């Protein structure tokens, strides 16, 4: 019986020591980019959008447009299709690009085609179901 008690005591002591083992926590700078998975993430989306925007703004087309019209160009960022094997949320990427263009102050961005199609569907419903005096007429859409 003493042998069983000694074994039980040894197990209890090792469990207690394992529970008291020190855990180390390493703090990182919150401004530092940390990629934990190696997969596409929001940081990648933002960085690529920044680079693509800088590239687009650095080309001659914008200054040529401004010289001809005296106004900043108005663009629509269309649908982006993910053809990679990774899950990439294209809507996040589109929003990142729109934000970069808007913050540049050099280009106006209007809603993408998916949003505009929803507005057109609503307008078509309105033509059928709303009173004539409250209907928004076709061809009178304002750009945002």
C-alpha positions as a Markdown table, in Angstrom:
| # | Residue | x | y | z |
|---|---|---|---|---|
| 1 | Unk | 0.0 | 0.0 | 0.0 |
| 2 | Unk | 2.9 | 2.4 | 0.7 |
| 3 | Unk | 4.1 | 1.9 | -2.9 |
| 4 | Unk | 0.7 | 3.1 | -4.2 |
| 5 | Unk | 0.7 | 6.1 | -1.9 |
| 6 | Unk | 4.2 | 7.1 | -3.1 |
| 7 | Unk | 3.2 | 6.8 | -6.8 |
| 8 | Unk | 0.0 | 8.9 | -6.1 |
| 9 | Unk | 2.1 | 11.5 | -4.3 |
| 10 | Unk | 4.6 | 11.7 | -7.2 |
| 11 | Unk | 1.8 | 12.1 | -9.7 |
| 12 | Unk | 0.2 | 14.9 | -7.6 |
| 13 | Unk | 3.5 | 16.7 | -7.2 |
| 14 | Unk | 4.2 | 16.6 | -11.0 |
| 15 | Unk | 0.7 | 17.8 | -11.8 |
| 16 | Unk | 1.2 | 20.7 | -9.3 |
| 17 | Unk | 4.6 | 21.6 | -10.8 |
| 18 | Unk | 3.2 | 21.5 | -14.4 |
| 19 | Unk | 0.4 | 23.8 | -13.3 |
| 20 | Unk | 2.8 | 26.3 | -11.8 |
| 21 | Unk | 5.0 | 26.4 | -14.9 |
| 22 | Unk | 5.6 | 30.0 | -16.0 |
| 23 | Unk | 4.0 | 31.1 | -19.2 |
| 24 | Unk | 5.8 | 33.7 | -21.2 |
| 25 | Unk | 3.9 | 36.4 | -23.0 |
| 26 | Unk | 5.6 | 38.4 | -25.7 |
| 27 | Unk | 4.1 | 41.8 | -26.4 |
| 28 | Unk | 4.3 | 43.2 | -29.9 |
| 29 | Unk | 3.9 | 46.7 | -31.2 |
| 30 | Unk | 0.2 | 47.2 | -32.2 |
| 31 | Unk | 1.3 | 49.2 | -35.2 |
| 32 | Unk | 3.4 | 46.3 | -36.4 |
| 33 | Unk | 1.9 | 44.1 | -39.1 |
| 34 | Unk | 1.8 | 40.5 | -38.0 |
| 35 | Unk | 0.8 | 37.7 | -40.4 |
| 36 | Unk | -0.3 | 34.7 | -38.4 |
| 37 | Unk | -1.8 | 32.5 | -41.1 |
| 38 | Unk | 0.2 | 33.2 | -44.3 |
| 39 | Unk | -3.1 | 33.7 | -46.1 |
| 40 | Unk | -4.6 | 36.8 | -47.7 |
| 41 | Unk | -5.9 | 39.1 | -45.1 |
| 42 | Unk | -7.2 | 42.7 | -44.6 |
| 43 | Unk | -3.7 | 44.1 | -44.3 |
| 44 | Unk | -2.8 | 42.5 | -47.7 |
| 45 | Unk | -5.9 | 44.0 | -49.2 |
| 46 | Unk | -5.1 | 47.5 | -47.9 |
| 47 | Unk | -1.5 | 47.3 | -49.0 |
| 48 | Unk | -2.3 | 46.1 | -52.5 |
| 49 | Unk | -5.1 | 48.7 | -52.9 |
| 50 | Unk | -2.6 | 51.5 | -51.8 |
| 51 | Unk | -0.1 | 50.3 | -54.4 |
| 52 | Unk | -2.6 | 50.0 | -57.2 |
| 53 | Unk | -4.0 | 53.5 | -56.4 |
| 54 | Unk | -0.6 | 55.1 | -56.3 |
| 55 | Unk | 0.2 | 53.4 | -59.7 |
| 56 | Unk | -3.1 | 54.6 | -61.3 |
| 57 | Unk | -2.7 | 58.2 | -59.9 |
| 58 | Unk | 0.9 | 58.4 | -61.2 |
| 59 | Unk | 0.0 | 57.8 | -64.8 |
| 60 | Unk | -0.7 | 60.5 | -67.5 |
| 61 | Unk | -4.4 | 59.7 | -68.0 |
| 62 | Unk | -5.5 | 61.7 | -65.0 |
| 63 | Unk | -3.6 | 64.9 | -65.7 |
| 64 | Unk | -4.7 | 64.7 | -69.4 |
| 65 | Unk | -8.3 | 64.4 | -68.3 |
| 66 | Unk | -8.0 | 67.4 | -65.9 |
| 67 | Unk | -6.3 | 69.4 | -68.7 |
| 68 | Unk | -9.1 | 68.7 | -71.2 |
| 69 | Unk | -12.1 | 69.1 | -68.8 |
| 70 | Unk | -10.8 | 71.2 | -65.9 |
| 71 | Unk | -12.3 | 68.6 | -63.5 |
| 72 | Unk | -11.2 | 65.6 | -61.7 |
| 73 | Unk | -12.2 | 62.3 | -63.3 |
| 74 | Unk | -15.1 | 60.3 | -61.9 |
| 75 | Unk | -14.5 | 56.6 | -61.7 |
| 76 | Unk | -16.4 | 53.4 | -60.9 |
| 77 | Unk | -14.5 | 50.5 | -59.5 |
| 78 | Unk | -16.1 | 47.5 | -61.1 |
| 79 | Unk | -16.5 | 43.9 | -60.1 |
| 80 | Unk | -13.3 | 42.2 | -59.1 |
| 81 | Unk | -13.2 | 38.4 | -59.6 |
| 82 | Unk | -11.0 | 36.2 | -57.4 |
| 83 | Unk | -9.4 | 33.6 | -59.6 |
| 84 | Unk | -7.0 | 32.3 | -56.9 |
| 85 | Unk | -7.3 | 29.3 | -54.7 |
| 86 | Unk | -7.5 | 31.4 | -51.6 |
| 87 | Unk | -10.7 | 32.9 | -50.1 |
| 88 | Unk | -10.3 | 36.6 | -50.8 |
| 89 | Unk | -13.2 | 38.9 | -50.0 |
| 90 | Unk | -13.3 | 41.1 | -53.1 |
| 91 | Unk | -15.8 | 43.6 | -51.6 |
| 92 | Unk | -13.2 | 44.4 | -48.9 |
| 93 | Unk | -10.6 | 45.0 | -51.6 |
| 94 | Unk | -13.0 | 47.2 | -53.7 |
| 95 | Unk | -13.8 | 49.3 | -50.6 |
| 96 | Unk | -10.0 | 49.7 | -49.9 |
| 97 | Unk | -9.4 | 50.9 | -53.4 |
| 98 | Unk | -12.4 | 53.3 | -53.3 |
| 99 | Unk | -11.1 | 54.7 | -50.0 |
| 100 | Unk | -7.6 | 55.3 | -51.4 |
| 101 | Unk | -9.0 | 57.1 | -54.4 |
| 102 | Unk | -11.3 | 59.3 | -52.3 |
| 103 | Unk | -8.6 | 60.1 | -49.8 |
| 104 | Unk | -6.2 | 61.2 | -52.6 |
| 105 | Unk | -8.7 | 64.0 | -53.5 |
| 106 | Unk | -7.7 | 63.6 | -57.2 |
| 107 | Unk | -10.5 | 61.3 | -58.3 |
| 108 | Unk | -14.2 | 61.1 | -57.5 |
| 109 | Unk | -15.6 | 57.7 | -57.0 |
| 110 | Unk | -19.2 | 56.7 | -57.6 |
| 111 | Unk | -21.0 | 53.6 | -56.4 |
| 112 | Unk | -20.0 | 50.4 | -58.1 |
| 113 | Unk | -22.2 | 48.7 | -60.6 |
| 114 | Unk | -23.8 | 46.2 | -58.2 |
| 115 | Unk | -25.1 | 49.1 | -56.0 |
| 116 | Unk | -26.3 | 51.0 | -59.1 |
| 117 | Unk | -28.2 | 48.0 | -60.4 |
| 118 | Unk | -30.0 | 47.7 | -57.0 |
| 119 | Unk | -31.0 | 51.4 | -57.4 |
| 120 | Unk | -32.3 | 50.7 | -60.9 |
| 121 | Unk | -34.4 | 47.8 | -59.7 |
| 122 | Unk | -35.9 | 50.0 | -57.0 |
| 123 | Unk | -36.6 | 52.7 | -59.6 |
| 124 | Unk | -38.4 | 50.1 | -61.8 |
| 125 | Unk | -40.5 | 49.0 | -58.8 |
| 126 | Unk | -41.3 | 52.6 | -58.1 |
| 127 | Unk | -42.5 | 53.1 | -61.7 |
| 128 | Unk | -45.0 | 50.3 | -61.1 |
| 129 | Unk | -46.1 | 50.9 | -57.5 |
| 130 | Unk | -45.6 | 54.6 | -56.6 |
| 131 | Unk | -47.9 | 57.5 | -57.3 |
| 132 | Unk | -46.9 | 59.5 | -60.4 |
| 133 | Unk | -46.1 | 62.6 | -58.4 |
| 134 | Unk | -43.6 | 60.8 | -56.1 |
| 135 | Unk | -41.8 | 58.8 | -58.8 |
| 136 | Unk | -38.3 | 59.6 | -59.6 |
| 137 | Unk | -38.1 | 59.9 | -63.4 |
| 138 | Unk | -35.8 | 57.7 | -65.5 |
| 139 | Unk | -32.6 | 59.4 | -66.6 |
| 140 | Unk | -32.6 | 61.8 | -63.7 |
| 141 | Unk | -30.2 | 60.0 | -61.5 |
| 142 | Unk | -27.6 | 62.1 | -59.8 |
| 143 | Unk | -24.0 | 61.0 | -59.4 |
| 144 | Unk | -22.9 | 60.8 | -55.8 |
